[in-house]
Amino acid sequence: MSKYTKAAGIIILLYVIALLAAAPLPQGNVAVLHIDGVLDTSRHTDGTSSARVVDQLDALSGNPAIRGLIIEVDSPGGSGVAAWEIAQAVKRLNITRVAVIRGVGASGGYWVASATDHVIASPFSIVGSIGVTSSYLEISQLLQHYGITYNEITSGTYKDMGSPFKQLAPDEEVLLRQAVQQAQQSFVAAVAQNRHMTESTVESLADGRIFLGDEALSLGLIDEIGTQTDAVAYLESQLNSTVITYELPTDTWYELLSQGMATRLGKGIGQGFATGLLAQASIKT
């Protein structure tokens, strides 16, 4: 073994030890979970991974010492699947749950917050944006300009629907709009159930608009203007006990290690290319 190999091994070992030492010990009776950035289903993301969060929340259900959960939300939304997965995991917990919307709790970020028992935001927090989008890039005219012909053999009429290399046909647009509307109805129904509101009331607010905290409070989208301090006070009143919080790690040591090395660079390049060309018509909240 060369001295360079040994040195690399020592550096990696020290890095792992440092990550493990920095991870908070699971002490306390209220867990604090951070939902930051874009919601994604992948475990390898710069935002919030629903896969990781669901694992953490499901693990809490098996810990009798945990009596409450504070979710700090600062997210504009993202994958509809990721938002749904996290919200479902939150609702499975048989403990008192509070959401604190800091900068942004919009779209899928708000969906997650609404799944808790009590939602708090600042007067200036951005709340709402209840709605669904599906977008795609279309460069067919650019190809025509340079004399490039797009040909694709498919197994079905709609298999290449949303391809950036051809115009969207009217019947394809109808199908995509139907999918968006179905997702919108599910989003509205979930918020209505979570917030104990009628679907018609939520529907009237579900045109993508954002609301500042004070207006969101008057509309029933949140329960209180405040901060995490108020979340702790709410939990203490509900639990009739002193709250001791501890932070759930935002990443596992393996994820931090892998993201800190060359893997992250390769992932970023590959993800950017694949996202741009292959996920044209994904449903996003």
DAHU-V328521 format. One record per residue. PSI is psi in degrees with one decimal (999 if undefined). BURIAL is # if it has 24 or more other ideal C-beta (glycine too) atoms within 12 Angstrom, else .. D_FIRST is the distance of its C-alpha to the first C-alpha in Angstrom with 2 decimals. Layout:
PSI;BURIAL;D_FIRST
PSI;BURIAL;D_FIRST
This chain:
126.4;.;0.00
162.7;.;3.81
-27.6;.;6.66
-39.2;.;8.23
-42.6;.;6.33
-43.8;.;6.88
-42.0;.;10.25
-41.3;.;11.14
-40.2;.;10.67
-41.3;.;12.81
-44.4;.;15.29
-43.2;.;15.83
-44.1;.;16.36
-36.3;.;18.78
-44.2;.;20.52
-43.6;.;21.17
-40.9;.;22.46
-39.9;.;24.69
-43.3;#;26.10
-37.3;.;26.88
-32.1;.;28.47
-19.0;.;30.57
133.6;.;31.90
141.1;.;35.45
142.2;.;36.29
73.3;.;38.93
136.4;.;41.78
173.4;#;45.29
-2.3;#;47.94
122.1;#;47.77
145.3;#;44.73
120.5;#;44.42
134.0;#;43.03
125.6;#;42.50
98.7;#;43.48
143.7;#;42.50
-161.6;#;42.59
136.4;#;43.01
134.3;#;43.02
152.2;#;40.72
-19.2;#;39.88
146.6;#;36.21
-17.7;#;33.62
88.3;#;31.91
151.9;#;34.63
-9.3;.;35.42
-130.5;#;38.66
126.4;#;39.36
120.3;#;38.00
-33.2;#;40.71
-45.3;#;38.22
-45.2;#;36.53
-42.1;#;39.90
-41.2;#;41.49
-44.0;.;38.71
-43.3;#;39.27
-40.3;#;43.04
-33.8;.;43.08
-34.0;.;40.94
-33.8;#;43.58
-20.6;.;46.28
7.5;.;44.75
104.6;#;44.69
-15.9;.;48.13
-20.7;.;47.45
119.7;#;47.44
-9.7;#;51.02
164.9;#;50.72
132.2;#;48.71
123.8;#;48.86
114.4;#;47.61
117.2;#;47.23
127.2;#;47.83
74.0;#;47.17
138.6;#;46.90
2.2;#;48.95
-153.5;#;48.22
-126.3;#;46.32
128.9;#;45.84
-36.2;#;48.90
-44.8;#;46.84
-43.7;#;44.56
-44.3;#;47.65
-44.3;#;49.32
-44.8;#;46.32
-44.3;#;45.94
-40.6;#;49.71
-40.0;#;49.95
-38.0;#;47.22
-43.4;#;49.07
-23.3;#;52.32
-21.4;.;50.87
129.7;#;50.22
51.7;.;53.07
170.7;#;52.80
129.5;#;54.41
133.7;#;52.68
138.5;#;53.27
137.5;#;52.12
110.1;#;52.06
118.1;#;52.19
-98.9;#;51.02
-55.8;#;50.89
131.1;#;51.22
75.4;#;51.97
151.3;#;53.02
-120.7;#;53.17
-30.7;#;50.37
-39.6;#;49.61
-37.0;#;53.23
-46.3;#;53.12
-46.5;#;50.40
-39.0;#;52.40
-18.4;#;55.57
-5.5;#;54.06
176.2;#;54.20
-22.9;#;57.29
128.5;#;57.81
127.8;#;56.80
143.6;#;56.80
162.7;#;56.47
166.2;#;57.30
-22.5;.;60.44
5.8;.;58.33
147.0;#;55.79
119.9;#;55.86
146.3;#;56.81
-120.0;#;57.74
47.0;#;57.23
112.1;#;57.95
172.0;#;57.53
141.8;#;55.43
154.1;#;54.31
115.4;#;53.05
158.1;.;52.24
154.5;#;51.14
135.5;.;50.72
116.0;.;53.21
26.2;.;52.86
-37.5;.;55.20
-32.5;.;57.56
-40.8;.;54.77
-42.3;.;53.83
-39.3;.;57.51
-36.1;.;57.76
11.7;.;55.11
29.7;.;56.45
128.9;.;53.54
134.0;.;54.56
124.5;.;52.92
133.3;.;53.05
133.0;.;51.59
121.6;.;52.42
160.9;.;52.55
-9.6;.;53.50
161.6;.;55.94
-38.7;.;58.10
12.7;.;56.12
-31.8;.;52.56
24.7;#;51.86
130.4;#;53.90
4.9;#;52.50
137.8;#;50.71
-9.8;#;50.56
1.7;#;51.75
155.4;#;55.24
146.5;.;58.03
124.2;#;58.46
154.8;.;61.53
-41.9;.;64.22
-28.7;.;63.64
-39.7;#;59.89
-37.6;.;60.63
-44.7;.;62.90
-42.6;.;60.17
-40.3;#;57.68
-36.5;.;60.37
-42.1;.;61.10
-41.1;#;57.47
-42.8;#;57.46
-38.5;.;60.73
-42.8;.;59.51
-39.0;#;56.46
-43.8;#;58.81
-39.5;.;61.10
-40.7;#;58.26
-49.9;#;57.13
-44.1;#;60.71
-39.5;#;61.31
-45.7;#;58.18
-41.8;#;59.16
-44.2;#;62.75
-44.6;.;61.73
-37.7;#;59.25
4.4;#;61.72
47.3;.;64.84
162.3;.;66.45
152.0;.;68.35
-33.7;.;66.62
-36.3;.;69.40
-46.7;.;68.69
-39.7;#;64.98
-35.8;.;65.81
-19.1;.;67.98
-3.8;#;64.97
50.5;#;62.49
19.0;.;62.98
-4.4;.;59.73
149.6;.;61.34
152.8;#;59.48
140.8;#;61.21
163.3;#;60.63
-46.5;#;60.41
-43.5;.;64.10
-38.3;.;65.30
-35.4;#;62.76
-44.6;#;64.22
-26.0;.;67.75
-6.9;#;66.79
10.3;#;65.21
-23.5;#;61.65
171.5;#;60.45
-18.2;#;61.97
148.1;#;61.51
125.0;#;60.75
-158.4;#;58.16
-170.1;.;54.57
-28.7;#;52.03
-40.3;.;54.22
-31.0;#;57.00
-42.3;#;54.70
-42.9;#;53.99
-40.9;.;57.73
-45.3;#;58.51
-39.5;#;56.05
-36.5;.;57.45
-33.9;.;60.94
-37.1;.;59.92
-14.3;.;57.86
44.3;.;60.19
155.4;.;57.15
134.3;.;55.01
129.3;#;52.12
113.0;.;48.61
154.1;#;46.27
145.6;#;42.55
128.5;#;40.56
139.8;#;38.79
144.0;#;35.36
-22.3;#;35.57
152.9;#;32.17
162.2;#;29.78
-34.5;.;26.41
-41.7;.;24.83
-41.4;#;27.37
-40.8;#;26.83
-47.6;#;23.08
-34.3;.;23.53
-21.2;#;26.38
-2.4;.;24.53
-167.0;.;21.94
-23.6;.;22.37
-37.7;.;23.94
-39.5;.;26.93
-46.7;.;27.55
-40.6;.;27.52
-42.9;#;29.73
-42.9;.;32.14
-48.2;.;32.67
-41.4;.;33.05
-40.0;.;35.26
-42.4;.;37.47
-47.0;.;38.12
-40.9;.;38.62
-40.8;#;40.81
-32.8;.;42.97
-26.8;.;43.60
-18.3;.;43.31
45.3;#;44.66
-38.5;#;47.88
33.0;#;50.26
150.6;#;48.36
125.0;#;50.52
143.4;#;49.77
999;#;51.43
